[in-house]
Amino acid sequence: MSAPLWTAAELRDATGGRCPDGIAIHSVGIDSRNVVPGELFVALRDARDGHDFVADALARGAAMAMVDRDPPGVAVGAPLLRVGETLAGLQALGAAGRARSQARIAAITGSVGKTTTKEMLRHALSALGPTHAAVASYNNHWGLPLTLARMPRDAAFGVLEIGMNHRGEIAPLARLARPHVAAITTVEAAHIGHLGSIEEIAEEKADIMQGLAAGSTVVLPRDSAMFPRLLARAEAANLAVLSFGQDAAAEVRLLSYDGAAESGVARIAFRGSIHALRIDAPGRHLAVNACGTLAVASALGVDPAASVAALDGFRPGAGRGGRVTLALDGGSALLIDDSYNGQPAAMRAGLGVLGAQAGRRIAVLGDMRELGEYGPALHAGLLPDVLASADLVFCCGPQMRVLYDALPEDRRGAHRENSDALAPLVRQAIRPGDAILVKGSLGSRMAVIVRALTAREGAPT
């Protein structure tokens, strides 16, 4: 087996805890169902108390468990790392992982596009050196320190994601991450119900700069109406700025996008050269994300031509706009699985992709969450985009009722309060030649509908 990720002595030094000697840790995790041999299982408290699963984690091969109380069903002398409080212990371990790493670190935040940009950056940097990146959207108070605690000793690059729901959440995560480069993908109405205005969202996103040392680089979205506000924060912090987007003043600029139904080619101007980049999924928004990715890679010291070559052919992951062919009686249909994010800007981008497809176009849309008092107007405001892009519309959740009621009768598929009730109706409605977009906030559970459709025997295109 390879050199350990953590030794017992390092665990004690990092957390101030107590544990037996002679145990080598090769992974760190928080889910007893996914334990791998040699793992440190961290017993966090959330909807359930992780201490109740310590015995199961050890039985599945965990080498040790981090605890702050005696877990039930565990034998005396079991390998336990005892700390004052497990979340604080994980955060301390993440800080130690960051402190010892020699990797060049990028941290990404934004209202939409941060996970796709993170995956693009992982894809590009992995071709150039050992790269460690956050799993899924591990971007909160436990996800970021978990990512840092998992950082391999030999990583050349680290790609971190930082998210938020409320004001004041990004700054402490940014200070924990201490990136060499930070990026803000977008500033949109996501979580406006908690923050109250686009301006406050911009200020919260700009707090990622608090993790940067003076003279470091921050990558900013030139197309955003909030760019001047973000720029002012960067200048006040004595940071270098590299901007991206379609604006003529952007340093990494999308000159054109030639998108077919299946993929697209972006022409990107950067540092005096024009680069052609193929993306294995349709959507101009992906081309803009690619511009941000190239800007971050350049700020990390990567030659633009090398990062373009490494990124060429990128395909988004599950729930992020990936395409699945559905086998039906008499033919097939196209599923666009964009079920992970449903904020207004992301909704419009997804609908634009659907509108470019051939055949009957079906939109299956779930509630956009955390919009507060702005929710009804923002849901109703999708109507022009829906009418331009979809021939038949299914709506899921109480807030999407506003949009559904505004649709012409001939565009209405069905509305249900939850995805479990809507899924069989969508499944019954599709036929060969259809293109189906499934999209909504994660809390709308639109992945239930994706699973119902792909149960027909689907294969990625």
C-alpha positions as CSV (number, residue, x, y, z in Angstrom):
1,M,0.0,0.0,0.0
2,S,1.2,3.6,-0.7
3,A,2.5,5.9,2.0
4,P,-0.2,6.9,4.5
5,L,-2.2,10.0,4.1
6,W,-2.0,10.5,7.8
7,T,0.0,8.8,10.6
8,A,-1.3,8.6,14.1
9,A,1.2,11.2,15.3
10,E,0.1,13.6,12.6
11,L,-3.6,13.1,13.5
12,R,-2.8,14.0,17.2
13,D,-0.7,17.0,16.2
14,A,-3.4,18.3,13.8
15,T,-6.4,17.9,16.0
16,G,-5.0,17.9,19.6
17,G,-6.8,14.6,20.1
18,R,-5.8,11.2,21.5
19,C,-5.4,8.0,19.5
20,P,-3.4,4.8,19.6
21,D,-0.1,4.5,17.8
22,G,0.7,2.4,14.8
23,I,-2.4,3.0,12.7
24,A,-2.0,4.4,9.2
25,I,-4.8,6.4,7.5
26,H,-5.2,6.3,3.7
27,S,-8.5,8.1,3.3
28,V,-10.9,10.3,5.3
29,G,-14.7,9.9,5.1
30,I,-18.0,10.8,6.8
31,D,-20.4,8.1,5.3
32,S,-20.2,4.7,6.9
33,R,-21.9,3.2,3.8
34,N,-18.9,4.1,1.6
35,V,-16.1,3.3,4.0
36,V,-12.9,2.0,2.3
37,P,-10.1,0.0,4.1
38,G,-7.7,2.3,5.9
39,E,-10.2,5.1,6.3
40,L,-10.5,7.6,9.1
41,F,-14.3,7.8,9.7
42,V,-15.4,11.2,11.1
43,A,-18.5,11.0,13.2
44,L,-20.2,14.2,12.3
45,R,-23.7,15.3,13.5
46,D,-26.2,16.4,11.0
47,A,-29.7,15.0,10.5
48,R,-28.3,11.9,12.3
49,D,-25.4,11.5,14.7
50,G,-22.4,9.8,13.0
51,H,-21.4,8.3,16.4
52,D,-24.3,5.8,15.9
53,F,-22.5,4.5,12.8
54,V,-19.0,4.1,14.1
55,A,-19.4,0.4,14.9
56,D,-20.6,-0.2,11.3
57,A,-17.7,1.9,9.8
58,L,-15.1,-0.1,11.8
59,A,-16.7,-3.4,10.7
60,R,-16.5,-2.2,7.1
61,G,-12.8,-1.6,7.3
62,A,-12.3,1.8,8.7
63,A,-8.9,2.0,10.4
64,M,-10.0,4.5,13.0
65,A,-12.9,6.8,13.9
66,M,-12.8,10.4,15.0
67,V,-15.3,10.8,17.9
68,D,-16.1,13.2,20.7
69,R,-18.1,10.7,22.8
70,D,-18.2,7.0,23.4
71,P,-19.9,5.5,20.4
72,P,-22.5,2.7,21.0
73,G,-21.6,-0.9,20.2
74,V,-17.9,-0.3,20.0
75,A,-15.5,-2.6,21.9
76,V,-13.2,-1.3,24.6
77,G,-9.8,-0.6,22.9
78,A,-11.3,0.1,19.5
79,P,-9.2,2.5,17.3
80,L,-10.6,5.9,18.1
81,L,-9.3,9.4,17.6
82,R,-10.9,11.3,20.5
83,V,-11.3,15.0,20.0
84,G,-13.2,17.8,21.7
85,E,-15.8,18.1,18.9
86,T,-15.8,16.2,15.6
87,L,-16.6,19.1,13.2
88,A,-13.9,21.2,14.8
89,G,-11.6,18.2,14.6
90,L,-12.3,17.8,10.9
91,Q,-11.7,21.5,10.3
92,A,-8.4,21.3,12.2
93,L,-7.4,18.3,10.1
94,G,-8.3,20.2,6.9
95,A,-6.2,23.1,8.0
96,A,-3.2,20.8,8.6
97,G,-3.7,19.2,5.2
98,R,-3.6,22.6,3.6
99,A,-0.6,23.8,5.6
100,R,1.6,20.8,4.6
101,S,0.6,20.8,0.9
102,Q,2.9,22.1,-1.8
103,A,0.1,22.1,-4.4
104,R,-0.9,25.2,-6.3
105,I,-4.4,25.8,-5.0
106,A,-7.5,27.3,-6.8
107,A,-10.7,28.1,-5.0
108,I,-14.0,28.7,-6.9
109,T,-17.3,30.3,-5.9
110,G,-20.2,31.7,-7.8
111,S,-24.0,31.6,-8.0
112,V,-24.0,29.1,-10.9
113,G,-21.2,27.3,-12.8
114,K,-18.8,26.7,-9.9
115,T,-19.0,22.9,-9.9
116,T,-18.8,22.7,-13.7
117,T,-15.8,25.1,-13.6
118,K,-14.2,23.1,-10.9
119,E,-14.7,19.9,-13.0
120,M,-13.2,21.6,-16.1
121,L,-10.2,22.7,-14.1
122,R,-9.8,19.3,-12.6
123,H,-10.0,17.8,-16.1
124,A,-7.4,20.3,-17.5
125,L,-4.9,20.2,-14.6
126,S,-5.0,16.4,-14.3
127,A,-3.3,16.2,-17.7
128,L,-0.5,18.3,-16.4
129,G,0.2,16.9,-12.9
130,P,-1.3,15.1,-9.9
131,T,-4.5,17.0,-9.2
132,H,-6.8,16.8,-6.1
133,A,-10.3,18.3,-6.3
134,A,-13.5,18.4,-4.3
135,V,-15.9,15.5,-4.8
136,A,-19.4,16.5,-6.1
137,S,-20.2,19.9,-4.5
138,Y,-18.3,19.4,-1.2
139,N,-18.2,23.2,-0.7
140,N,-19.5,24.0,2.8
141,H,-18.4,24.0,6.4
142,W,-17.7,20.2,6.4
143,G,-17.1,19.6,2.6
144,L,-14.2,22.0,2.3
145,P,-12.2,20.8,5.3
146,L,-13.0,17.2,4.2
147,T,-11.5,17.9,0.8
148,L,-8.4,19.5,2.4
149,A,-8.0,16.6,4.8
150,R,-8.0,14.2,1.8
151,M,-5.3,16.2,-0.1
152,P,-2.6,13.7,-1.2
153,R,0.9,14.6,-0.1
154,D,2.1,14.6,-3.7
155,A,-0.6,16.8,-5.2
156,A,0.7,19.4,-7.7
157,F,-2.7,21.1,-8.0
158,G,-5.7,21.5,-5.7
159,V,-9.1,22.6,-6.9
160,L,-11.6,23.7,-4.2
161,E,-15.2,24.8,-4.3
162,I,-16.7,27.2,-1.8
163,G,-20.4,27.7,-1.5
164,M,-22.9,29.6,0.7
165,N,-26.5,29.9,1.6
166,H,-26.3,32.8,4.0
167,R,-24.1,35.9,4.6
168,G,-20.8,35.3,6.3
169,E,-20.2,31.8,5.2
170,I,-17.6,32.2,2.5
171,A,-15.0,34.2,4.4
172,P,-14.0,31.6,7.0
173,L,-13.9,28.9,4.3
174,A,-11.7,31.1,2.1
175,R,-9.3,31.7,5.0
176,L,-9.2,27.9,5.6
177,A,-8.5,27.2,1.9
178,R,-5.8,30.0,1.5
179,P,-5.8,29.6,-2.3
180,H,-3.2,30.9,-4.6
181,V,-5.9,31.9,-7.1
182,A,-9.6,32.5,-6.4
183,A,-12.4,32.7,-9.0
184,I,-16.0,34.0,-9.0
185,T,-18.0,32.4,-11.9
186,T,-21.2,34.5,-11.7
187,V,-23.3,36.7,-9.4
188,E,-27.0,35.9,-9.9
189,A,-30.1,35.7,-7.8
190,A,-29.3,32.3,-6.2
191,H,-30.0,32.4,-2.4
192,I,-31.5,35.9,-2.8
193,G,-34.2,34.9,-0.3
194,H,-31.5,34.7,2.4
195,L,-29.3,37.6,1.3
196,G,-31.9,40.1,0.1
197,S,-30.2,41.7,-2.9
198,I,-27.8,41.0,-5.8
199,E,-25.5,43.5,-4.2
200,E,-25.3,41.5,-1.0
201,I,-24.8,38.3,-3.0
202,A,-21.9,40.0,-4.7
203,E,-20.4,41.1,-1.4
204,E,-20.6,37.6,-0.1
205,K,-19.0,36.1,-3.2
206,A,-16.2,38.7,-3.0
207,D,-15.4,37.5,0.5
208,I,-13.5,34.6,-1.2
209,M,-10.8,37.3,-1.6
210,Q,-10.2,37.2,2.1
211,G,-8.3,33.9,1.7
212,L,-5.9,35.5,-0.8
213,A,-2.5,37.0,0.1
214,A,-1.8,40.5,-1.3
215,G,-0.5,40.3,-4.8
216,S,-2.4,37.0,-5.6
217,T,-4.8,36.8,-8.5
218,V,-8.6,36.8,-8.5
219,V,-10.5,35.8,-11.6
220,L,-13.8,37.8,-12.1
221,P,-16.8,37.6,-14.5
222,R,-16.5,40.6,-16.8
223,D,-20.1,40.2,-18.1
224,S,-21.6,40.5,-14.7
225,A,-23.4,43.8,-13.7
226,M,-21.6,43.3,-10.4
227,F,-18.1,43.4,-12.0
228,P,-17.4,47.0,-10.9
229,R,-18.3,46.1,-7.3
230,L,-16.1,42.9,-7.4
231,L,-13.3,44.9,-9.0
232,A,-13.4,47.5,-6.3
233,R,-13.1,44.8,-3.6
234,A,-10.1,43.3,-5.5
235,E,-8.3,46.6,-5.8
236,A,-8.9,47.3,-2.1
237,A,-7.3,44.0,-1.2
238,N,-4.3,44.7,-3.5
239,L,-5.1,41.8,-5.8
240,A,-4.3,41.2,-9.4
241,V,-7.4,40.7,-11.6
242,L,-7.9,38.5,-14.6
243,S,-11.4,38.8,-16.1
244,F,-13.3,36.5,-18.5
245,G,-16.5,36.5,-20.5
246,Q,-17.9,37.9,-23.7
247,D,-17.3,41.5,-22.9
248,A,-14.7,43.1,-25.2
249,A,-12.6,44.1,-22.3
250,A,-12.3,40.6,-20.8
251,E,-8.7,39.3,-20.8
252,V,-10.0,35.8,-21.6
253,R,-12.7,36.5,-24.1
254,L,-15.2,34.2,-25.9
255,L,-15.2,35.5,-29.5
256,S,-17.7,33.1,-30.9
257,Y,-19.6,29.9,-30.1
258,D,-20.7,27.4,-32.8
259,G,-23.0,25.1,-31.0
260,A,-24.8,22.1,-32.5
261,A,-27.4,20.0,-30.7
262,E,-24.7,17.6,-29.4
263,S,-21.6,19.8,-28.8
264,G,-20.0,23.1,-29.4
265,V,-16.8,24.8,-30.5
266,A,-15.7,27.9,-28.7
267,R,-13.2,30.4,-30.2
268,I,-11.4,32.1,-27.2
269,A,-8.9,35.0,-27.3
270,F,-6.3,35.0,-24.7
271,R,-2.8,36.6,-24.4
272,G,-2.6,37.5,-28.1
273,S,-3.7,34.1,-29.4
274,I,-7.0,32.6,-30.5
275,H,-7.8,29.1,-29.3
276,A,-10.5,26.7,-30.6
277,L,-12.0,24.5,-27.9
278,R,-14.4,21.7,-28.4
279,I,-16.9,20.9,-25.6
280,D,-18.8,17.6,-25.7
281,A,-22.1,19.2,-24.7
282,P,-24.1,22.1,-26.1
283,G,-24.5,25.5,-24.4
284,R,-22.8,28.9,-24.7
285,H,-22.7,29.0,-20.9
286,L,-20.3,26.1,-20.9
287,A,-18.0,28.0,-23.3
288,V,-18.1,30.9,-20.8
289,N,-17.2,28.5,-18.0
290,A,-14.3,27.3,-20.1
291,C,-13.0,30.9,-20.4
292,G,-13.1,31.2,-16.6
293,T,-11.3,27.8,-16.4
294,L,-8.5,28.9,-18.7
295,A,-8.1,32.1,-16.8
296,V,-7.7,30.2,-13.5
297,A,-5.2,27.8,-15.1
298,S,-3.1,30.6,-16.4
299,A,-3.1,32.3,-13.0
300,L,-1.8,29.0,-11.6
301,G,1.1,29.2,-14.1
302,V,-0.2,26.9,-16.8
303,D,0.5,27.8,-20.4
304,P,-2.8,28.6,-22.2
305,A,-2.2,26.3,-25.1
306,A,-1.5,23.4,-22.8
307,S,-4.7,24.0,-20.8
308,V,-6.8,24.3,-24.0
309,A,-5.4,21.0,-25.3
310,A,-6.1,19.3,-22.0
311,L,-9.6,20.7,-21.7
312,D,-10.6,19.9,-25.3
313,G,-13.5,17.5,-25.5
314,F,-14.7,18.1,-21.9
315,R,-18.0,16.5,-21.0
316,P,-20.1,17.6,-18.0
317,G,-20.9,15.1,-15.3
318,A,-24.3,13.6,-14.2
319,G,-26.9,16.3,-13.3
320,R,-24.9,19.0,-15.0
321,G,-26.2,18.9,-18.6
322,G,-25.0,15.5,-19.6
323,R,-26.8,13.7,-22.4
324,V,-28.4,10.3,-22.1
325,T,-30.0,8.3,-24.9
326,L,-33.3,6.7,-23.7
327,A,-34.2,3.4,-25.5
328,L,-37.9,3.4,-26.2
329,D,-40.2,1.1,-28.1
330,G,-39.9,2.1,-31.7
331,G,-36.8,4.4,-31.3
332,S,-35.1,6.6,-28.8
333,A,-35.3,9.9,-27.0
334,L,-32.7,12.3,-25.7
335,L,-32.5,13.2,-22.0
336,I,-30.6,16.3,-20.9
337,D,-29.9,15.6,-17.3
338,D,-29.4,19.1,-15.7
339,S,-31.1,18.1,-12.5
340,Y,-28.6,19.4,-10.0
341,N,-29.0,23.2,-10.2
342,G,-32.1,25.3,-10.8
343,Q,-31.4,28.9,-10.1
344,P,-32.8,31.5,-12.6
345,A,-29.7,32.0,-14.7
346,A,-29.1,28.3,-14.8
347,M,-32.7,27.6,-15.8
348,R,-32.4,30.0,-18.8
349,A,-29.2,28.5,-19.9
350,G,-30.7,25.0,-19.7
351,L,-33.8,26.1,-21.6
352,G,-31.6,27.6,-24.3
353,V,-29.9,24.2,-24.8
354,L,-33.3,22.5,-25.0
355,G,-34.4,25.0,-27.6
356,A,-31.6,24.0,-29.9
357,Q,-32.7,20.4,-30.0
358,A,-34.6,18.7,-32.8
359,G,-37.9,17.0,-32.4
360,R,-40.5,17.6,-29.7
361,R,-38.9,19.5,-26.8
362,I,-40.1,18.7,-23.3
363,A,-39.1,20.8,-20.3
364,V,-39.5,19.2,-16.8
365,L,-38.8,22.0,-14.3
366,G,-38.6,21.9,-10.5
367,D,-38.8,24.7,-8.0
368,M,-36.0,27.2,-7.7
369,R,-35.2,27.2,-4.0
370,E,-34.1,29.9,-1.6
371,L,-35.5,32.9,-3.5
372,G,-37.7,34.1,-0.7
373,E,-40.2,36.9,-1.5
374,Y,-38.7,37.1,-5.0
375,G,-39.7,33.5,-5.8
376,P,-43.1,34.0,-7.5
377,A,-41.8,36.7,-9.8
378,L,-38.6,34.8,-10.7
379,H,-40.6,31.7,-11.5
380,A,-43.2,33.6,-13.6
381,G,-40.3,35.4,-15.3
382,L,-39.2,32.2,-16.9
383,L,-42.3,32.1,-19.2
384,P,-40.7,33.8,-22.3
385,D,-37.7,31.4,-22.2
386,V,-40.0,28.4,-21.7
387,L,-42.3,29.4,-24.6
388,A,-39.3,29.9,-26.9
389,S,-37.7,26.6,-26.0
390,A,-40.3,24.0,-25.0
391,D,-43.3,22.4,-26.8
392,L,-44.5,20.6,-23.6
393,V,-43.9,21.5,-20.0
394,F,-44.1,19.6,-16.8
395,C,-43.7,21.5,-13.5
396,C,-42.8,20.2,-10.1
397,G,-43.3,21.9,-6.7
398,P,-45.5,24.6,-5.2
399,Q,-43.5,27.5,-6.6
400,M,-43.5,26.2,-10.2
401,R,-47.3,26.3,-10.1
402,V,-47.1,30.0,-11.0
403,L,-45.3,29.2,-14.2
404,Y,-47.5,26.2,-15.0
405,D,-50.7,28.3,-14.6
406,A,-49.3,30.9,-17.0
407,L,-48.7,28.4,-19.8
408,P,-51.0,28.1,-22.8
409,E,-53.2,25.0,-22.5
410,D,-51.4,23.2,-25.4
411,R,-48.0,23.5,-23.6
412,R,-49.2,22.0,-20.3
413,G,-48.0,18.5,-19.5
414,A,-48.8,18.3,-15.8
415,H,-48.0,19.8,-12.5
416,R,-47.5,17.9,-9.3
417,E,-46.2,19.0,-5.8
418,N,-43.3,16.6,-5.8
419,S,-41.1,14.6,-8.2
420,D,-42.3,11.2,-7.0
421,A,-45.8,12.1,-8.2
422,L,-44.6,13.7,-11.4
423,A,-42.1,11.1,-12.5
424,P,-44.6,8.5,-13.9
425,L,-46.5,11.2,-15.8
426,V,-43.3,12.3,-17.6
427,R,-42.3,8.7,-18.3
428,Q,-45.7,8.0,-19.8
429,A,-45.6,11.1,-22.0
430,I,-42.2,10.7,-23.8
431,R,-42.0,9.1,-27.2
432,P,-39.3,8.5,-29.8
433,G,-37.7,11.6,-31.2
434,D,-38.3,13.7,-28.0
435,A,-35.7,15.8,-26.3
436,I,-36.3,16.1,-22.6
437,L,-34.7,18.6,-20.2
438,V,-34.9,17.8,-16.5
439,K,-33.9,20.8,-14.3
440,G,-34.5,22.1,-10.9
441,S,-32.9,23.0,-7.6
442,L,-31.3,20.0,-5.8
443,G,-34.0,20.3,-3.1
444,S,-36.7,19.7,-5.7
445,R,-35.3,16.1,-6.2
446,M,-35.5,16.2,-9.9
447,A,-33.0,13.3,-10.0
448,V,-36.0,11.1,-9.1
449,I,-37.4,11.9,-12.6
450,V,-34.0,11.2,-14.2
451,R,-33.9,7.8,-12.6
452,A,-37.4,7.0,-13.7
453,L,-36.6,7.8,-17.3
454,T,-33.2,6.0,-17.4
455,A,-34.7,2.9,-15.9
456,R,-35.8,2.1,-19.4
457,E,-32.3,1.1,-20.3
458,G,-30.4,4.2,-21.3
459,A,-26.9,4.7,-22.3
460,P,-24.8,7.9,-22.3
461,T,-24.4,9.3,-25.8
